[in-house]
């Protein structure tokens, strides 16, 4: 059984803009969490330590 979370309409639209065609918000968030767990942080283009 899944858990339901509420997000505002603006965040939903932003997430939709990052999803690939046919990808759900849930799949996109799962991919983000997997990346975070693997790398320990989100990497941004042009970012350097």
WONOR-V595988 format. One record per pair of residues at least 24 apart in sequence whose ideal C-beta (glycine too) atoms are under 8 Angstrom apart, sorted by the first residue. I is the first residue (numbers start at 0). J is the second residue. D is the distance in Angstrom with one decimal. If there is no record, write none. Layout:
# WONOR-V595988
((I | J | D) (I | J | D))
This chain:
# WONOR-V595988
none
